[in-house]
Amino acid sequence: MAAVDQVIRARLHSDVALVSQVGEYIVNSGGKRLRPALVVLSAQAFGYGGKHHHELAAVVEFIHTATLLHDDVVDDSAMRRGKATASALFGNSASVLVGDFLYSRAFQMMVEVGDMRVMQTLADATNIIAEGEVLQLLNCHDADVDAENYLRVIYCKTAKLFEAAMRLGAILSGANAANEQAVALYGVHLGTAFQLVDDALDYSGDVQEIGKNLGDDLAEGKPTLPLIYAMQHGSAAQSALVRKAIEEGDITLFDDVLKVVQQTGALEYTRQQAQREADTAIASISILPDSPYKKSLVELAEFAATRKY
């Protein structure tokens, strides 16, 4: 990962000072680096001996960072990872344009690897992520969104890049189709578990630990699983309250919604679903030989489902 960070810093350089400044600000702002780590772990788990996994890990981080820059503008977010968002600090225009720079830099780097399967995997993932963002936008303030539609957004917006990261390691290593698909499934289920916990933390986390304001999802009118479950299992009055909060994005109702979410067991249910996804992820990589890399992948899945930040 230290080698990956070196690549990230080198490839963030631009002759336009603001590009480097905004890019470095968000890349260095304390992210978990899970997605690039998956590229490295997947490649090493299959015995890869080259250097391209460092480049592609950086590519994955750039794509993820670009989505964050754009997300914070769309969501009008003021805080991420416990710090001011780039949009709050540098303005919306700079955030959008530097996000575009990171996307295009990522594509420059993937072309240099010279593997059509690599380019196809990353191009497909980037396109699906964009679709996921639009789907989420359409779902905002819609209290009729069901769990199936919610999970579709999660797959597109979050799990797809986890899947791509794992697939890249397999492609670089020349793994067979069955093994590539197995680790790709690990990525899907890991990403789903990760996002489920993220959505639960918006109603149960500690602001200092999770690095963002509680209730941000509610303020944006996002119908996440804790709210969907609460509406389905609460009383008529409780369901009506949650519905009103989603439709109006009324943050003043946060404390009341929080009580409903707690009383209906929605948070416990969401974390149980995350644990199921993590268990499925772990089962998916049973095909890998035992190694420190496989062990780390198992530990990452366990962390994703139980984390508090």
N, C-alpha and C positions, 0 to 999 in steps of 0.2 A: 504493500500500500504506500510505502514511502516512495517507491519508484513511480507509482501512479501519480502521486502528488507532484513529483518533479515534472512529469509530462504535462499535467494540468497547468502548472505555473508557466512552463515554457510556451505552451500553446495558447494561453490567455493573452499573450503579448499582442498589442496592436499599436501602430504608429499614432492612432487616435487615442489620446490619453484617457478620455472619459470611458472608452470601451474597456480598457484595462482596469480602470478604477472601479467601475461598477461590477465587472466580472469577478475581480479579486475580492471585492467586498462580500458578495454573496457566496462564492465558493469557500472563502475562509471563515464563514460565520458559524461554524460549529455543526455542520450536518453530519449525519451518521455514516455517510459513505457506503451504505449497504449495497446499492446497485453496482458500483464499480467493484466492490469486494466480491460480489457474486461472479463477475466475469473471471476474476483471478482464481477464485476457489474452484469454479467449474473446470477451467482449463487445467489447473494443477491436479485436480481429482482424476482427470483422464491422462495425466502424465505429460502434459504439454511442456516442451523444452525451449520454446522460442521467446520472443519479446513482444509480439503483437498483442498479447493479452493486456499489457500495460497501456498501449495506445487505445485499444477498444474500451478498456475500463474508463479511461478519460473521456472517450466519446460518449459513453453512457451517462457519465456525470454531467457533461455539457448539455446533453438533451434534457436531463432532469432539471438542471439549473435554469435552462431556458423556459421550461414549463412553469417553474416557480416564479420567475420574473413576470411572466404573462399572467399567471394566476393571481398574483398579488394586486395587479392592476385591475383585473376583472372583478375581484372580490373586494377591492378597496381596503385591503388588509394593512394594518399599521405595524404589526409585530410578527416576526417569525424567528424561531430559534432564540427567543429571548432578546432579540435586537430589533431596531427599527428596520422595516422592509426597505429594499432598494427604492421602491416607488415612493415611499414616504421621505426618503433621504435625498434622492436624486431627481424625483419627478416621474410621472407616468411615461412621458415621451422617451426619456432615457432608458427606462426599464424595458419598454417594448422593443426599442431598437437594438439594445444590447442583447436581449433575448434572441432577436433575429440573427445577430452576429454569432451567437453561440451555436444556434442551429446550423448555420452555414459553415462554421468552423468544424463542427462535428462531421459534416458531410465531406469536407476536404480531407479530414483525417481518415475516415473510413475508406475513401477512394485509394488512399496511399497504401492501405493493406493489400489491395489488389485481389480481393476475393468476392465474386459475384454473390455468393450465398450470404456473406457478411453484409453486403450492401442491401440485399433484399430484406434480410431480417430487420435491419435498423430502419430502412425506409418504411416497411410495413408497420413497425412499432410506432414510429413517429406519426404516421398518418392516423393510426387507430387512437393514439393518445389525443390527437386533435379532435377526432370524432367524439371521444369521451368527454372532453371539455364542453363541447357544444351540447351533448346530451345532458350533462349536468346543468348547464345553463337553462335548457328547456324544462328541466325538472324543478328548478327553483320555484318556491311558492306554490307547488302543486302537491296538496295533501293526499291526492289519490295515487301517488306513486307507490307501487307494491314492492315487495322484497326482490322479486325477479328483476324488475327494471333497475332497482338500486344496485343489485349485484352486477348487472350489465355495465353500469357506469364504472363501478369499481374495477371490473376487468379491463375496460378500455383505458381508464384514466391512470390506474396505478399498477395493476398486476401485469399488464402487457409488457412494461419495461423490465420488470423482474424476470418475466419469461424470456425476453430477448437477451438479457444479460447472461442467463444460464445457457441459452442456446448458443451464444457466441463462443463460450468456452468449449463446448462440444464440437462446434464446427472447426475451430482452430486446431483442435486435437485430432480431427479426422474420426471422431466417434461414429459408430453405425447409427442408422436411422432410429432404431428402437431405443438406444441409449440416449440419443439426442432428445427424443420425445419425452423420455423419463425425466431428465433434468429440467426440460422446459415445463413440465407439469409441476415439478417442485417449485419453480419460479411463480407460476400462476397461483398456487395455493399459498405460498409464502406471502406474495403481494396482497392477496385477499385478506389473510390473517392480519397483516400489518395495517391495512386500511380500516378493517373492522375495529381494531383497537384504537386507532386514531379517532374514529367517530365516537367510540365510547368515552375516550379521554376528554372530549369536548363537553361532557356532562359529569366528569368525575375526576379530572386531573387537577394537579396543582399548577397554577399559572407559572411559577418559577421553574418547575420541572419540565413542563411541556413546551414552554417558550412561546406560547400564544395566549390570547385572551379566551377564557371560557365563554361559551355562548356565541362564538363567531359563526358557527354553522347555522344556529338558529336565526341570528341577525340577517344571514344571507338567504333564509328561507329554504335551507337544504333539508329534504326529507331523508334523513339517515336511518339506519336500522333501529337504533334505540327509540326514535320517534315513531317509526312504522309499527314496531312491536307494541309500544305503549298505546297507540291508537286502537290496535286490534284487540288488546287484552284489558284495557281500562274500562271504566264505567262510561256511560253516555256523556256525562259531564266532563270526565277526564279527556275523553277522545275529542270532544268539541273544543276544549281548551288548547290541546296540542294542535289541532287543525287550524284554529285561529292564529296561533303563534307562527305556524309555517306559512300560512297564506299572507299574513301581514308582515312577517319578519320582525315581529314585535319583541325586542330584547327586554322590554320591561316585564314581560311574562316569564323571563328565564327562571326565576326562583320557583314559580308555580309549576312550570313544565318540569323542572328538575325533580320536584316532589313526585309528580306523576311517573316520571321515568324510574325513580327509585321504588315507588310503591308497586309498580307493575312487574318489577323484576327484569326490566328491559336491559339494564346494564349487564346483569349476570348472564342473560340470554345472549347478548352480543359477544361477550367474552367467551362463552361456551362455544359459539359458532367459530370464533377465532381459533380456539384450541383445536376444534375439529379440523379446520383448514391446516393448521400447523402439523397435526398428526398425519394428515394425508400427504403433506409435503414431505415429511420424513419417510413415510412408506414409499414414496415415489423414487427415492434415491437408494433403495435397497440394492439396486443393480451395481452401484459403485463399490469397488474394493475398499476395505478399511484403510484409512489414512488420516493424517491430521486434518486434511482438507475436508473430507467427508464429515469428520467429527465437528468441525467448525460449522458446516452447513446445518447439521442437526442442532447445534447450539443456537444458531441464528433463528431457526424456526421456533425453538422453545422461547427465545427472547421476544420474538415478534408477538407471540400470543400472551405473554405475561408482563410485558413492559409497562412502566408507569410514566414514560416520557417519550 
